[in-house]
């Protein structure tokens, strides 16, 4: 017989298992504490609307390691939270006499105790063998190219002409490469990260082409993505693992705010370039990525 529970009880238990307080969860998800309490108490009518109920359940679930899509399906009546009782572990079978077991345990502990010393000895022998072989090979190897004892006398005028031609070709090549590098650097968009915290980061994009296309690719699991321009949502979607979705910012937009429900499960590109919102000192959880955009035409 299966045990039944509720969405709120399941999320609350997951939060307690991770030792996360409601205040901490509020900071992680940017959902007000009173809404989090309403979700745990199954008082969904206290939330602004059905859309926010689904979005908040997904964000809550992503923060505590639960399956947000399944919980939303349960909320919509398309699934249940029935779970089978855990199986009782089978008793281990004891075979042989206690004396034989004692001898076996003693033998095993001896091997475990001296195993690191044995492995270190084998590594040392391997290193010595490799070094000796390389030294023997170097001593017995003859150079592939032998020096020539003959002298070559060249015509000074011909040499000067060849040198001059080579220098002109080299100078022309350097000018061409320098011009190509300058053009490519002017055309390439640059992104600089700043104001990085656990929950947010600012990325300044310079020399961007107008308009900007954002592409979202799901990694190991799903991630809810919301895009705001001038504090108004222009895009919302839950990207599944292995799925890629794209959207184009309004032409001439100078700012955009990306809200990621589970940022460890998403990668983002802007006009084909990776948007790196990670920070080694912070774990990837729910995150807000603020984009500040400067276009090529503006820089000119």
C-alpha positions as CSV (number, residue, x, y, z in Angstrom):
1,X,0.0,0.0,0.0
2,X,1.4,3.4,-1.0
3,X,1.8,6.4,1.4
4,X,0.2,9.7,0.2
5,X,1.4,13.2,1.0
6,X,0.9,16.7,-0.3
7,X,3.0,19.1,-2.4
8,X,3.5,21.4,0.5
9,X,4.5,18.7,2.9
10,X,7.0,17.2,0.4
11,X,8.6,20.5,-0.3
12,X,8.8,21.4,3.4
13,X,10.4,18.0,4.2
14,X,13.0,18.5,1.5
15,X,13.8,21.9,2.9
16,X,14.2,20.5,6.4
17,X,16.4,17.7,5.2
18,X,18.7,20.3,3.7
19,X,18.6,22.4,6.9
20,X,17.4,25.5,5.0
21,X,15.3,28.0,6.9
22,X,12.4,29.9,5.3
23,X,14.5,33.1,5.4
24,X,17.4,31.4,3.6
25,X,14.9,30.0,1.0
26,X,13.4,33.4,0.5
27,X,16.9,34.7,-0.4
28,X,17.6,31.8,-2.7
29,X,14.3,31.9,-4.6
30,X,13.4,35.6,-4.3
31,X,9.9,34.4,-3.3
32,X,8.4,36.2,-0.3
33,X,8.3,34.2,2.9
34,X,4.5,34.5,3.2
35,X,4.1,32.8,-0.2
36,X,6.6,30.0,0.8
37,X,4.5,29.4,4.0
38,X,1.3,29.3,1.9
39,X,2.8,26.7,-0.4
40,X,3.9,24.5,2.5
41,X,0.4,24.8,4.0
42,X,-1.3,24.1,0.6
43,X,-3.0,27.5,0.7
44,X,-2.5,28.2,-3.0
45,X,-5.4,30.6,-3.1
46,X,-3.2,33.1,-1.2
47,X,-0.8,33.4,-4.2
48,X,-1.3,36.0,-6.9
49,X,-2.5,33.6,-9.5
50,X,-2.3,30.1,-11.0
51,X,0.8,31.0,-13.1
52,X,2.7,32.2,-10.0
53,X,1.7,29.0,-8.2
54,X,3.3,26.8,-10.9
55,X,6.4,29.1,-11.2
56,X,6.9,29.3,-7.4
57,X,6.5,25.5,-7.0
58,X,9.2,25.0,-9.7
59,X,11.6,27.5,-8.1
60,X,11.0,26.1,-4.6
61,X,11.6,22.5,-5.9
62,X,14.7,23.5,-7.8
63,X,16.2,25.1,-4.6
64,X,15.6,21.9,-2.4
65,X,16.4,19.3,-5.1
66,X,12.9,18.1,-6.0
67,X,11.3,17.5,-9.4
68,X,9.4,20.8,-10.0
69,X,7.7,19.5,-13.2
70,X,6.3,16.5,-11.4
71,X,4.9,18.6,-8.6
72,X,3.3,21.0,-11.1
73,X,1.7,18.0,-12.8
74,X,0.4,16.9,-9.4
75,X,-1.0,20.5,-8.8
76,X,-2.7,20.3,-12.2
77,X,-4.2,16.8,-11.4
78,X,-2.1,15.0,-14.0
79,X,0.0,13.0,-11.6
80,X,0.1,11.8,-8.0
81,X,2.6,11.8,-5.2
82,X,2.1,8.1,-4.3
83,X,5.4,6.4,-3.3
84,X,5.9,2.7,-2.4
85,X,7.0,1.7,1.1
86,X,10.8,1.1,1.4
87,X,11.8,-2.6,1.2
88,X,13.1,-4.1,4.4
89,X,16.8,-5.1,4.0
90,X,17.4,-8.8,3.8
91,X,19.4,-10.3,6.7
92,X,23.0,-11.2,5.7
93,X,23.7,-14.9,5.6
94,X,26.5,-16.0,7.9
95,X,28.5,-19.0,6.6
96,X,31.5,-20.8,8.1
97,X,32.8,-21.0,11.7
98,X,33.7,-17.9,13.8
99,X,37.3,-19.1,13.7
100,X,37.4,-19.1,9.9
101,X,35.8,-15.6,9.8
102,X,38.4,-14.3,12.2
103,X,41.2,-15.7,10.1
104,X,39.6,-14.1,7.0
105,X,39.2,-10.7,8.6
106,X,42.8,-10.8,9.9
107,X,44.1,-11.6,6.5
108,X,42.0,-8.9,4.9
109,X,43.2,-6.3,7.4
110,X,46.8,-7.2,6.7
111,X,46.3,-6.6,3.0
112,X,44.5,-3.3,3.6
113,X,47.3,-2.1,6.0
114,X,50.2,-2.8,3.6
115,X,48.4,-2.0,0.3
116,X,49.5,1.7,0.2
117,X,53.2,0.7,0.7
118,X,52.9,-2.0,-2.0
119,X,51.4,0.5,-4.5
120,X,54.0,3.2,-3.7
121,X,56.8,0.6,-4.3
122,X,55.3,-0.3,-7.7
123,X,55.1,3.3,-8.7
124,X,58.7,4.0,-7.7
125,X,59.9,0.9,-9.7
126,X,57.9,2.1,-12.7
127,X,59.4,5.7,-12.5
128,X,63.0,4.4,-12.2
129,X,62.5,2.0,-15.1
130,X,61.2,4.9,-17.4
131,X,64.0,7.3,-16.4
132,X,66.7,4.6,-17.0
133,X,65.2,3.7,-20.4
134,X,65.0,7.4,-21.5
135,X,68.7,7.9,-20.4
136,X,69.8,4.8,-22.3
137,X,67.9,5.9,-25.4
138,X,69.4,9.5,-25.3
139,X,72.9,8.1,-25.0
140,X,72.6,5.8,-28.0
141,X,70.7,8.1,-30.3
142,X,72.6,9.9,-33.1
143,X,71.5,13.3,-34.4
144,X,69.3,13.1,-37.5
145,X,71.0,16.1,-39.2
146,X,74.8,16.2,-39.5
147,X,76.7,19.5,-39.8
148,X,78.3,20.3,-43.2
149,X,82.0,21.2,-43.3
150,X,81.7,22.9,-46.7
151,X,81.3,26.7,-47.1
152,X,78.8,28.3,-49.5
153,X,79.8,31.6,-51.0
154,X,76.8,33.6,-52.3
155,X,76.8,36.7,-54.5
156,X,76.4,39.7,-52.2
157,X,74.1,41.6,-54.6
158,X,71.8,38.6,-54.9
159,X,71.7,38.1,-51.1
160,X,70.9,41.8,-50.6
161,X,68.1,41.7,-53.2
162,X,66.6,38.5,-51.6
163,X,66.8,40.0,-48.1
164,X,65.1,43.2,-49.2
165,X,62.3,41.3,-50.9
166,X,61.8,39.1,-47.8
167,X,61.7,42.2,-45.6
168,X,59.1,43.8,-47.8
169,X,57.0,40.7,-47.9
170,X,57.2,40.3,-44.1
171,X,56.3,44.0,-43.6
172,X,53.3,43.7,-45.9
173,X,52.2,40.5,-44.1
174,X,52.5,42.2,-40.7
175,X,50.4,45.2,-41.9
176,X,47.7,42.8,-43.3
177,X,47.6,40.8,-40.1
178,X,47.5,43.9,-38.0
179,X,44.6,45.3,-40.0
180,X,42.8,42.0,-39.9
181,X,43.3,41.7,-36.1
182,X,42.0,45.3,-35.6
183,X,38.9,44.7,-37.7
184,X,38.1,41.4,-35.9
185,X,38.6,43.0,-32.5
186,X,36.3,45.8,-33.5
187,X,33.6,43.4,-34.7
188,X,33.8,40.9,-31.7
189,X,31.5,41.5,-28.8
190,X,33.1,41.5,-25.3
191,X,31.5,40.5,-22.0
192,X,32.7,41.6,-18.5
193,X,31.3,40.3,-15.2
194,X,31.0,42.4,-12.1
195,X,29.0,42.7,-8.8
196,X,29.0,38.9,-8.4
197,X,27.2,37.4,-5.4
198,X,25.6,34.1,-4.5
199,X,22.3,35.1,-6.1
200,X,23.1,37.6,-8.8
201,X,25.8,38.9,-11.2
202,X,26.1,41.8,-13.7
203,X,27.5,41.3,-17.2
204,X,28.4,44.3,-19.4
205,X,28.2,43.5,-23.1
206,X,30.2,45.9,-25.4
207,X,30.2,46.1,-29.2
208,X,27.1,44.0,-29.4
209,X,25.2,43.6,-32.7
210,X,21.6,44.8,-32.7
211,X,19.4,42.9,-31.9
212,X,20.7,40.3,-29.5
213,X,19.5,36.7,-29.7
214,X,19.7,34.6,-26.5
215,X,19.9,30.8,-26.7
216,X,19.2,28.6,-23.6
217,X,20.4,25.0,-23.5
218,X,19.3,22.5,-20.8
219,X,22.1,20.5,-19.2
220,X,21.5,17.6,-16.6
221,X,18.0,18.7,-15.6
222,X,15.2,21.3,-16.3
223,X,15.6,25.0,-15.5
224,X,12.9,27.7,-15.5
225,X,14.0,30.8,-17.3
226,X,12.4,34.3,-17.2
227,X,13.6,37.3,-19.2
228,X,12.6,40.9,-18.2
229,X,13.3,44.1,-20.2
230,X,12.6,47.3,-18.4
231,X,11.1,45.3,-15.5
232,X,8.5,43.6,-17.7
233,X,8.6,39.9,-18.6
234,X,9.2,39.3,-22.4
235,X,9.9,35.6,-22.2
236,X,9.2,32.6,-19.8
237,X,10.0,29.0,-20.4
238,X,11.1,25.8,-18.6
239,X,14.0,24.4,-20.6
240,X,14.3,20.6,-20.4
241,X,17.6,18.7,-20.3
242,X,19.2,18.5,-23.8
243,X,16.7,21.1,-25.2
244,X,17.7,24.4,-26.7
245,X,15.3,27.4,-26.9
246,X,16.1,30.9,-28.2
247,X,14.5,34.3,-28.1
248,X,15.4,37.8,-29.4
249,X,15.6,40.9,-27.2
250,X,13.6,43.9,-28.3
251,X,15.7,45.9,-30.8
252,X,17.8,48.5,-29.1
253,X,17.3,47.1,-25.6
254,X,20.0,48.4,-23.3
255,X,19.2,46.1,-20.4
256,X,17.8,42.6,-19.6
257,X,17.3,40.6,-16.4
258,X,17.5,36.8,-16.7
259,X,16.0,34.8,-13.7
260,X,17.3,31.2,-13.6
261,X,15.4,28.8,-11.3
262,X,18.3,26.3,-11.2
263,X,21.4,27.9,-12.9
264,X,23.5,24.8,-12.7
265,X,21.2,23.2,-15.3
266,X,21.4,25.9,-18.0
267,X,24.0,27.4,-20.4
268,X,23.4,30.7,-22.2
269,X,24.8,32.2,-25.4
270,X,24.3,35.8,-26.8
271,X,24.6,36.1,-30.5
272,X,26.5,32.8,-30.5
273,X,29.0,33.7,-27.7
274,X,28.9,32.0,-24.3
275,X,27.6,34.1,-21.4
276,X,29.7,33.0,-18.4
277,X,27.6,33.7,-15.2
278,X,29.5,31.3,-13.0
279,X,31.8,32.3,-10.1
280,X,34.2,29.8,-8.5
281,X,33.5,31.1,-5.0
282,X,29.7,30.6,-5.2
283,X,27.6,27.5,-5.8
284,X,25.3,27.6,-8.8
285,X,21.7,27.8,-7.5
286,X,18.8,30.1,-8.3
287,X,20.4,33.2,-9.9
288,X,19.7,36.5,-11.5
289,X,21.9,37.6,-14.4
290,X,21.7,41.3,-15.2
291,X,22.8,42.3,-18.8
292,X,24.0,45.9,-19.5
293,X,24.2,46.3,-23.3
294,X,26.3,48.7,-25.4
295,X,25.9,48.4,-29.2
296,X,28.6,48.9,-31.9
297,X,26.7,51.9,-33.3
298,X,26.6,53.5,-29.9
299,X,30.4,53.1,-29.5
300,X,31.0,54.7,-32.9
